[in-house]
Amino acid sequence: MPIQVLMPALSPTMTEGTLARWLMKEGDRVKAGQVLAEIETDKATMEVEAVDEGKILKILISGGTQGIKVNTPIAIIVEEGEEGMTVDAAMKKLATKAPAETPALPPAPSKGTAPAASVSKSAHGAIQRVFASPLARRLAEKAGIDLSQITGTGPKARIIRADIEGFIASGKNGAKPKTVAATPSQGVDAKDYADKLGMAYTATPNSSVRKVIARRLTESKQLVPHFYLSIDCELDELLALRKKMNDATGSKISVNDCVIRAVALALKKVPAANASWADDAILQYAQCDVSVAVATPNGLITPIVKKAESKTLAQISAEMKDLAARARDGKLKPEEFQGGGFSVSNLGMFGIKEFAAIINPPQSCILAVGAGEQRPVVKNGQIAIATVMTCTLSIDHRAVDGAVGAEFLAAFKPLIENPYGLVA
């Protein structure tokens, strides 16, 4: 039986992607696990592997094509003995594919354990096994969706979260479509605006990454109740300690590395700030996974320093250098940028004195770090000069109260101003 290769959902937020390039061509034989193509997801370029052995009969979508919806067929593979089949014959076989032979029913799951699969009846009364992740099953149940109507894009055609979200967005089966806000400028399409006024411009097509950034940040500002707290931190002792460490070890620890470490230690002191909002609970995370905003040619990405509270400044510095370099090359693995409980965005290297960052859902906090600059300060009733850095914490008020945000900054500030706690 011919096998369709579908556009996969390679991240939870992916609804469409770009088929960057094919690494195989029509007529090539492939083995299970062999890389077929490179797909640009919402965050990185990833490889797609074959799940079955066979020969590539037809490539349906060429390399470089953008905006391919998840689950769209991109190629057809035929199994051994079918090499002489024409494309038309393969398409007819796929269109008239008979229901699979009825498998044995899975054993009943133990109490408190989510089942690996559920069963449903086809139109002909045959029992069909439906594989779905526990999260996908909960989302489907909540939305009143029959899982048998969905084609899974996970391993072994397993239904995953992205499949449920895509099905809801399509409005099929009476499911309420998920409304995604448009991202026009002040409600006006910029292209129409420029064309009508005869304004000259160069149009650069939006990449998958840029589209996802626009959608997620629009949703964040519209749906997440932001509030902001700012604090000034003196940097002179930190800069002096950093210089001593770098001179002694030959390393290149940055101020941002110190900020990451200070954030993690402050979260350990104020764990209520290390949280996310869910409809039925507030999730408080057990470890301090700090996402760090990195600018890339394709847009912003936030690689994660996991368990930052347990790592030294030297370890954080080395890890960030590696993550940032691979982020700019689009070589991060999904687990290296998906997740995180708290974000740091630093524009100090560009001379930005102060700014407020947009929260990255489902996280509840992001710390915006400005430039260290010499400012007059009052010490013991006298005016002195100090190197001061302004940090602004953006907070989701649903999960983190104002007092908790203030407690976090109160724990963060002394770690920056008395930095020997960062190396203890």
C-alpha positions in Angstrom: 0.0 0.0 0.0 1.4 3.4 -0.9 2.4 5.7 2.0 1.8 9.4 2.2 4.5 11.5 3.8 2.6 14.3 5.6 3.8 17.8 6.7 4.5 17.1 10.3 3.8 19.2 13.4 7.4 19.5 14.8 6.5 21.8 17.7 3.4 22.5 19.8 2.8 25.9 18.2 3.3 24.8 14.5 0.3 25.0 12.2 2.2 25.5 9.0 5.8 25.5 7.9 8.3 25.8 5.0 9.7 22.8 3.2 13.3 24.1 3.1 14.8 21.4 0.9 14.6 17.7 0.0 17.6 15.6 0.8 16.2 12.7 -1.3 14.8 12.7 -4.9 12.1 10.7 -6.7 13.2 7.1 -7.3 15.5 7.0 -4.3 15.1 4.1 -1.9 14.7 5.0 1.8 15.0 3.2 5.1 13.1 3.9 8.3 14.9 6.6 10.2 16.6 8.0 7.1 16.4 11.8 6.7 14.1 12.9 3.9 13.9 16.7 4.0 14.5 19.8 6.1 11.5 21.6 7.5 11.5 25.2 8.8 9.3 25.2 11.9 8.2 28.2 13.9 11.6 28.2 15.7 14.3 26.3 13.8 15.2 24.1 10.8 14.6 20.5 11.6 15.0 17.2 9.8 12.1 14.9 8.8 12.8 11.2 8.9 11.1 8.3 7.0 9.0 6.0 9.3 8.8 3.2 6.7 11.0 1.6 4.1 10.3 2.0 0.4 10.9 4.1 -2.7 10.0 7.7 -3.2 7.4 7.6 -6.0 6.5 11.2 -6.1 7.5 14.5 -4.4 4.3 16.4 -4.2 5.6 19.7 -2.9 9.0 21.1 -4.0 11.7 22.4 -1.8 11.4 26.1 -0.8 7.6 26.1 -0.6 6.2 28.2 2.2 3.0 28.1 4.2 2.4 24.3 4.0 -0.3 23.4 6.4 0.3 20.6 8.9 -0.9 17.2 7.6 -0.7 18.2 4.0 0.8 15.3 1.8 4.3 16.3 0.6 5.4 13.0 -0.9 4.3 9.4 -1.7 6.4 6.3 -0.9 5.7 2.9 -2.3 6.6 -0.4 -0.6 8.6 -3.3 -2.1 6.8 -4.8 -5.0 5.0 -1.6 -5.9 7.9 0.1 -7.6 6.2 0.0 -11.0 3.0 1.7 -9.7 2.1 5.0 -11.4 1.4 8.1 -9.5 -2.3 8.0 -10.6 -2.7 4.4 -9.4 -1.1 5.3 -6.1 -3.4 8.2 -5.6 -6.4 6.1 -6.4 -5.3 3.4 -3.9 -4.8 6.0 -1.2 -8.3 7.5 -1.9 -9.9 4.1 -1.6 -7.8 2.9 1.3 -9.9 0.3 3.2 -10.2 0.3 7.0 -7.4 -1.4 8.7 -7.9 -4.9 10.0 -9.5 -4.9 13.4 -6.7 -5.1 16.0 -7.0 -6.8 19.4 -8.4 -4.4 22.0 -5.8 -2.9 24.3 -5.9 -3.9 28.0 -7.9 -1.7 30.3 -5.6 1.0 31.8 -4.9 0.9 35.5 -6.7 3.5 37.7 -5.1 6.9 37.5 -3.2 6.1 34.3 -4.0 7.8 31.0 -4.5 5.2 28.2 -2.1 5.1 25.3 -5.0 4.5 22.9 -8.8 4.6 22.7 -11.2 2.7 20.5 -14.0 3.8 18.3 -16.3 2.3 15.7 -16.0 3.0 12.0 -19.0 3.6 9.7 -18.9 -0.1 8.9 -19.1 -1.1 12.6 -15.4 -2.2 12.8 -13.5 -1.3 15.9 -10.6 1.0 15.2 -7.8 1.8 17.6 -7.0 5.5 18.1 -3.6 6.5 19.4 -3.3 9.9 21.2 -1.2 11.5 23.8 -2.9 12.1 27.2 -2.8 15.9 26.7 -4.4 15.5 23.2 -7.1 13.3 24.7 -7.9 15.9 27.4 -8.1 18.7 24.9 -10.4 16.6 22.6 -12.7 15.7 25.5 -12.9 19.3 26.6 -13.8 20.4 23.0 -16.2 17.5 22.4 -14.1 16.1 19.5 -14.3 12.5 18.3 -10.6 11.4 18.0 -11.4 9.0 15.2 -12.0 11.9 12.9 -8.4 13.2 13.3 -5.3 12.0 11.5 -2.3 12.1 13.9 1.0 13.6 12.9 3.0 12.3 15.9 5.2 9.1 15.9 3.3 6.2 14.5 0.4 8.5 13.5 -0.2 9.3 17.2 -2.6 12.2 17.7 -0.8 15.1 19.5 -1.8 18.5 20.8 -1.1 20.3 17.5 -3.5 17.9 15.7 -6.3 18.8 18.2 -5.6 22.5 17.9 -5.6 22.3 14.1 -8.8 20.5 14.1 -10.5 23.1 16.3 -9.1 25.9 14.2 -10.7 24.2 11.1 -14.2 24.4 12.7 -14.9 20.8 11.7 -17.3 18.5 13.7 -18.9 21.6 15.2 -15.8 22.4 17.1 -15.5 26.0 18.0 -12.7 27.6 15.9 -9.9 29.1 17.8 -9.9 32.8 17.0 -6.4 34.2 16.3 -6.2 37.9 16.3 -4.8 39.5 13.1 -1.7 41.5 13.3 -2.3 44.6 11.2 -0.8 48.0 11.9 -3.6 50.0 13.7 -6.2 47.8 11.9 -4.9 48.8 8.4 -3.2 46.4 6.0 0.2 48.0 5.5 0.5 46.7 1.9 -2.8 48.2 0.9 -1.9 51.4 2.7 1.4 51.8 0.9 0.0 50.8 -2.5 -2.9 53.3 -2.3 -0.5 56.1 -1.3 2.1 55.2 -3.9 4.8 54.7 -1.2 7.9 52.8 -2.4 8.9 49.7 -0.4 10.6 46.4 -0.6 8.4 43.4 0.5 10.2 40.6 2.4 7.9 37.6 2.7 7.1 36.6 6.3 8.9 33.5 7.4 7.2 30.8 9.5 9.2 32.1 12.5 8.1 35.7 11.9 4.4 34.7 11.6 4.5 32.7 14.8 6.2 35.6 16.6 3.5 38.0 15.4 0.7 35.7 16.4 2.0 34.8 19.8 3.0 38.3 20.9 -0.4 39.7 19.7 -2.2 37.0 21.7 0.0 37.8 24.7 -0.7 41.5 24.7 -4.4 41.0 24.1 -5.1 38.1 26.5 -2.5 38.3 29.2 -3.0 41.1 31.8 0.5 42.6 32.0 1.7 44.8 34.7 5.2 46.1 35.3 7.7 46.7 38.1 11.1 48.4 37.7 14.1 48.5 39.9 17.6 50.1 39.7 20.6 48.0 40.5 24.2 49.3 41.0 26.7 47.3 39.0 30.1 48.5 40.2 30.9 45.5 42.5 29.6 43.0 40.0 31.7 44.5 37.2 34.8 44.4 39.5 34.2 40.8 40.4 33.5 39.8 36.8 36.8 41.4 35.7 38.8 39.5 38.4 37.2 36.2 37.4 37.8 36.7 33.7 41.4 37.8 34.3 42.1 34.9 36.6 40.5 32.2 34.5 40.7 33.5 31.0 36.9 33.1 30.6 34.5 35.6 29.2 31.6 35.7 31.7 29.2 38.5 30.7 26.8 40.7 32.7 24.0 38.7 31.2 25.4 35.4 32.5 25.4 37.0 36.0 21.8 38.2 35.5 20.7 34.6 34.5 22.3 33.2 37.6 20.8 36.0 39.8 17.3 35.3 38.3 17.6 31.6 39.1 18.7 32.2 42.7 16.0 34.8 43.2 13.4 32.3 41.9 14.6 29.8 44.5 14.0 32.4 47.2 10.6 33.4 45.8 9.3 30.3 44.1 5.8 31.8 43.6 7.3 33.9 40.7 8.3 30.7 38.9 4.8 29.9 37.8 2.3 29.7 35.0 -1.4 30.2 34.7 -3.7 27.4 33.7 -7.5 27.5 33.6 -7.9 25.1 36.6 -4.6 25.7 38.5 -1.5 27.8 38.9 1.6 25.7 38.0 4.6 26.3 40.2 7.8 24.9 38.7 10.2 22.7 40.7 13.4 23.9 38.9 14.5 27.2 37.5 14.6 26.9 33.7 15.5 30.4 32.4 14.7 31.3 28.8 17.0 33.9 27.3 16.0 36.0 24.3 18.4 35.7 21.4 18.1 37.8 18.2 18.6 35.7 15.0 18.3 36.6 11.3 14.8 34.9 11.3 13.5 36.6 14.4 13.6 36.2 18.2 14.1 32.8 19.8 14.5 31.9 23.5 16.9 29.0 24.2 16.7 27.7 27.8 19.3 27.4 30.5 17.8 24.5 32.4 18.3 24.1 36.2 20.2 27.4 36.2 20.1 27.5 40.0 22.4 24.5 40.1 25.0 25.8 37.6 28.0 28.0 38.1 28.6 31.3 36.3 31.2 29.5 34.1 28.8 26.8 33.2 26.0 29.3 32.4 28.5 31.3 30.3 29.6 28.3 28.2 26.1 27.0 27.8 24.7 30.4 26.6 27.5 30.8 24.1 26.7 27.4 22.6 22.9 28.0 22.6 23.2 31.4 21.1 25.5 30.3 18.3 23.2 27.4 17.4 20.1 29.6 17.7 21.5 31.9 15.1 22.3 29.0 12.8 18.8 27.5 13.3 20.3 24.3 14.8 18.6 24.2 18.2 16.7 21.0 19.2 13.0 21.5 20.2 13.7 20.7 23.8 16.3 23.5 23.9 13.8 26.3 23.2 10.4 24.9 24.2 9.5 25.2 27.8 11.2 27.4 30.4 9.5 29.0 33.3 10.9 32.6 33.3 12.5 34.7 30.5 15.3 37.3 30.4 15.6 39.9 27.6 18.7 42.1 27.6 19.1 45.0 25.3 21.8 46.7 27.4 24.4 45.9 24.7 22.5 48.3 22.4 22.6 51.1 24.9 18.9 50.8 25.7 18.4 52.4 29.2 15.0 50.9 30.0 12.2 48.9 28.3 9.2 46.6 29.1 9.2 43.2 27.4 6.1 41.2 26.3 5.5 38.0 28.3 6.1 34.8 26.5 3.1 32.5 27.3 2.6 30.3 29.1 5.3 31.9 31.2 4.2 34.6 33.7 7.3 36.7 34.0 10.0 38.3 31.7 12.8 40.5 33.0 13.8 43.3 30.7 17.5 44.4 31.3 18.8 47.8 30.3 22.3 49.1 29.9 24.6 49.8 32.8 25.4 53.5 32.7 27.0 56.0 35.1 24.3 58.0 37.0 24.3 60.3 40.0 23.0 58.5 43.1 22.5 59.6 46.7 24.5 57.7 49.3 24.4 58.7 53.0 23.0 62.1 52.0 25.8 62.7 49.5 25.7 62.6 45.7 28.0 60.0 44.2 28.5 58.4 40.8 27.6 54.7 40.3 27.1 52.4 37.3 23.3 51.7 37.4 21.2 49.2 35.5 17.4 49.4 35.2 15.5 46.2 35.1 11.7 46.0 34.4 9.7 42.9 35.3 6.6 42.2 33.1 4.2 40.0 35.0 1.0 38.0 34.3 -1.3 39.2 37.1 -3.4 36.1 36.9 -0.6 33.9 38.2 1.8 36.3 40.0 0.6 39.1 42.3 2.2 42.5 42.7 3.6 41.6 46.1 5.2 38.4 44.7 6.8 40.4 41.8 8.1 42.9 44.3 9.6 40.1 46.5 11.3 38.7 43.5 13.0 42.0 42.6 13.9 42.5 46.2 15.7 39.1 46.1 17.3 39.8 42.7 18.7 43.3 43.5 21.1 42.3 46.3 22.4 39.4 44.2 23.5 41.9 41.6 24.8 44.6 44.0 26.6 42.1 46.3 27.6 39.6 43.7 29.7 37.2 45.8 26.4 35.3 46.4 26.5 34.4 42.7 29.8 32.5 43.1 29.0 30.9 46.5 
